[in-house]
Every structure is written in C-alpha cells, then in structure tokens.
Amino acid sequence: MSQLEEDLEIISGKSTNSDDWVKEGSSEATSRDFSSPPVIVNDYKQKRGSASPEAQQRHDRWVNLLGVRNKPDPLMDWDQLYNLKNQSQLRKDCRVIVDKIDSDTVNVPQIESLITLYCKKRRLEYDLENGWLDIMEKLLYLPFDQSVLFNVFYAITTKYVPRTDQKSKVFDLFRLLMQYHDPELCTYMESLRIKPQQYVTSWFRTLLAKDTDLQLCWSIWDHYFEKGDPFLIFFIALVFVQYARDKILTIKNGQEAVELLKNAPSQMSVDDVGDLLDICYVDLNYTPVSIREDFHGMLFGSNLVDDFSDIPLNTLMCLPISVQELYKKAIDVTSPTTAAYTYFVIDTRSHKDFNAGSVPGSYNLSGKLLVDDPEKFQIAMKSLLQFKEESHPSDHICFIGSGLEEDDSYMMMVISRFLHQNIKHISYVDGGYKALHSMLKDTKNLEKLSNHFNPIECRECNAQDKAPASSGWSIMERMKQAMKNKTEVVRTKMHELIENSHAPPKEENIKHISSKDRYGKRYRNVQSVFSINDSPSSDDEFSFSDVEVPLSTEKLKWTDVIGKPEITDHFEGHEIMPNKTSVPCYIALSRTHMHVFHNAKDSPSFVHASTRRPLSSIMRVTSKKRIPEFLTFKFGYELPTGEAHINQVHCFVLPKAGDCAKAVKNAIIALKPSLLDD
C-alpha cells in the first residue's frame, strides 16, 4: 500500500488503526484503558484475561529492580501532539508489532503514544534501527499498565542501552575489551576487516531483544536487571564472540564470519543462560574496574554526547586504567581487596627516572632501548616475560610511562611488541608517572613510592621539565575534563549573574496568557511553584540562610545511597554556599524528602548528609533563562493569610537541572495530587 493510499484510508475512516484517537478533545483519547493484563501462552500470543503467576512475578520484580515503583504517571504531563518528523513511519512500524503480537489488548495507539512521548522527553527522532520497538515488543507480553510500561521502557533504554550513534565510542571500547581478553582473535578479525559494529549493533541497541526469542530474552533480562551493571552487555557480546572463536579462526571471508557472529545468540536456549552469565562474570572480574567507572558517562544516559566526540578511543592499542586503580592494586597494599588479579607493572621510563621513584614491585624496561639497541631490548623483554610466567603467571601486565608525549611514544612501541605475541590482559596507566606522582603528592603519599628518597633527582618534584603532557594518551583525564567543562561554563555565567543580581531589570514585552494556550495542567488557586525568571527582582535575589550544621558526619558511599529502594531520582552538581562559593553536592529524592549530600572531608569517595527537606515545604523552584542549570529552591510554609513564608534557600548548579526540576515537580504532584485541576 502506497503512502497516499494509506493516508486516504485513514482519512476515510476505513482503517482499523486510524488516527482518530489523536484528535484533540477526543474523549476516547483520554478515557481509553490500556491496563487490562495479558496472559502468556505457549505461542507467546496474548488473550484477554488474567496474567499468569510467572508473568506477574516478573512484572513485580522488574518494577522493583528498575526503580520505577511509585513513579509519577508521565502521560499526565505532555502535549498529546503526534508530530514527530517520522510519525507516519512510527505508526506503520507499530502496526507491524501489533500484528506480530496478535492481541486484543495491545493496539497501535498504545505503542505509538509511548514512543512519541519517549522521543519528546529525550528530544530524539524516531528511527526503526534504534531498536526501541524490539524492546517494547518484549515488554508488551507482561501485565504493565500504560504508565508503568513507559517508566520500565524509559529505565531500560537510559540505564542499560549504550549510545550507538555515530559519535558514540561503544564499538571502540568493545574492541579494546576484546583486545584485552583475546588479542589473537581481535587481531585476526581486524585482518579480515571486521568491525564490531557489523555484528554487535543490534545486541547493544536492543539488549538482545531482536536476536533472541521471548523466553530467552526475559531470562537474560532477569539476571541483567538483578546485577544492575549496564556494562554487562559488553561481556555478553564478548562471550558470544569467544563462543565462535575456533570457527572464526578458520574462516577466510569476513562477511561469513560476520554472519556467524550475528546468529550466535539464536543458538542459545534458556538453559544456557546460567553458564553464559557465569563466563561473563569471570571476564567482568578480570577487567579493570576503572573502565566501568570512567567510561560510564561517555556511553550511557542522554547528556554530554558532544563533549566526548573528540576522544580518540579508536587510536588506542590497549585499555587505559586510572592511576587510582593502580594505587589500590599495586601501591596501597594495606587496603583490603578482593580483586581476582594484581598488576605486573612494567615501567618504560629511562633507568635514571626509574631509580628516582617508581611503583613498588615494578620492573624497568626502557622504551627508548627498543630504538637504541633492539637486540638488547629483545633479550630483556624475553627474560622479563619468562620471569613473569614463572613467578607471577596470573598477574595482568600494566605499563606505565612518564606521562610525557615523546616518552610515551616509546611506551606504545613496547606495548605493540607485547601484543604481537598475543599476550592477554595488557593495559597502561592513563597519564603515566606524571599523573601518579601528582595524585600521591596531593594526598601526601609520596613516601609510598619506591626509591623516592631524593626530590632533587625526581623529574616531577623538580618541576623543571616543561615537556608537554601526553595528551594523546591521557584519555580518562580528557573524559573527566569534558564532564567539568560544562560545569565551568555554567559557573562563569553564574558569577556574572551574581555580580549583576542588583542591576535594574530590563524592560521586556509581556506576553498575556490566552485561553487557547495549553501548557499542561494548572495549579488550583495557587501560584505555580516552578518558574523561569530572567529579571533579578527582589523576590529572586540570592538571599541565603545561615550555614547549617551537617545532619550527620557519618561517611556514606554515594552508590550505596542511590541504591536504596526509597530513592527515586538522584543528581550531581554544585551547591552555592552563603559566601557565594560552590562545593560539590549530591541530591537524592525520595517520595517525601529531598536529601543533599556533600563530600566527606579527607575521604573524596565518601559523602555525608548535609540537608534533609520535606518536599511539602518547597514553596518555589526558580531557574534563570540565561543559566538554565542554576536552580533555586525556597523552603518554608504557608501563613494563614495564604502567603508563603520562606525560611531556607538553597541554590544549585546542576548539569541536569531540567531533569531535577521535573523530578521534584512530579514528586510533589504525586505527594499532593490535589494541586492539579480535576
């Protein structure tokens, strides 16, 4: 059927899946009930009736694991307009899903409305290749009502599906992981000109929903959500590649190998899932932890895509690890560790620099020796590998250079020699000795270095060497800098706003509200709690409360705080203090309270509770048009006269300020639904 014929069919009303439900003011659009739960039968088709006990249990378990229980209904707060660029294509694709499911409880409007709202919330355009409908199809067989279905879908796609667009680095990281665990296979596949995106794209975009049947997909997702690690898909993909390893090494045609890999998930059964994940956890435990910590912001979520676009992961020979991880596993031997491996550290700096300070237990193999005397280098390399095999066979090799561009080029030449021998588990320290020395100096732990007795002989202590840092290799530092850049820009604008906070407001044209304007639900008999203001009137001046005594000095891990079931949303940024300085802060929202945490003194990886405010005490939340990341929260109570009395003010600079304001708004509405018009 052509596009013209389809449009005429819809207009004439002959189509059973027409878009009459889109029309504004339709009572059907506002009263349709999509909550009738389906039942799963052997052929996976839904029939009207009660959900099976197994389906209901999975429903309840996923709602808890994904943290969407008691989430506000997202369908209450959108424009009800179906005007995406590819809306017609979306409707066609939804019809395909409905026909495939063959259910009288699932229809095109139900699916199209959810995907349309999802696109608008994330400011994305619909494309069939993004895999959203494949994920949605697997969810439609479970008894989710409309709002819970959206929240579950949103949680899966934002928490667990990595970005796979052109700017994404997901395929580069997968190549590095394969190089780390199986360099021989990685090199062979590259010789066949096989790129990861040729066979893993649908695995990553759909979390295997497109490549597995219903029960197999559900079984994998059960373990996936319970583990809660978004990087698990990398290791599942790695196991699929390793499963086909022997066959791939005998194939001479790249396309044949790609087809073999694409079909790997379909060769599994539900009984194989346990073994699959056991192997995944082994590989995961044998992978540097800093990879998952430092690459998370680059690959997951919906912000900062452009900030990482220029980070050249595709040029790296092997995985980088952070100096913090090296410190925990190779230097701070007093800290308890349950790591499955330790590092065999090879220092590629000159012998002179090595003797002036080095990682305890490391071994010197000068990278410059490879150029000056290749035969001598080959003998030293062979002896070192033989020693490692005899005394430290299970250790992972980690190279550390000087952190200076010229010196680290020699380090990469050394790494290349090791990789040519198909040696597994090779990494290098991002930033090199320069970054390690800087960290130990800042934390007053330089004495933990070996042979660091005479600062005069130490190049870093002298600080006389002005050679440029190795920006080409300092990947993690560039990622951290990308995260900071946005905050720095906002901070600069914020200071300008503070300086001009008492300037007279500019005259602006005032737009009068029309009865035809529709900006969502209105508050009953009260002024909106949320507003955007550009004029620093007296009501919006920065008047802070006195410095508060922290609620508790107890040190907590931020990951433990946000992992609590009562926490519904969390955000990171900076809080503006009464003296107009900023400090890093962490905001956690529960159903009834807003919690603010600050970094614990002398423990950068821990936080302590600073403030705890009831959501019901929020009188106003304001944001500036010029600095939308700047949020002001005013707390207080309502006087008998109906006026708001403000007794506390907190100001924050949050990269995700819009999401924070929306989360607070939804929480307040969920707490006091009477604020909305019926």
Order of alpha helices (4+ residues) and beta strands (2+ residues): alpha-alpha-beta-beta-alpha-alpha-alpha-alpha-alpha-alpha-alpha-alpha-alpha-alpha-alpha-alpha-alpha-alpha-alpha-beta-alpha-beta-alpha-beta-alpha-alpha-beta-alpha-beta-alpha-alpha-alpha-beta-alpha-beta-beta-beta-beta-beta-beta-beta-alpha
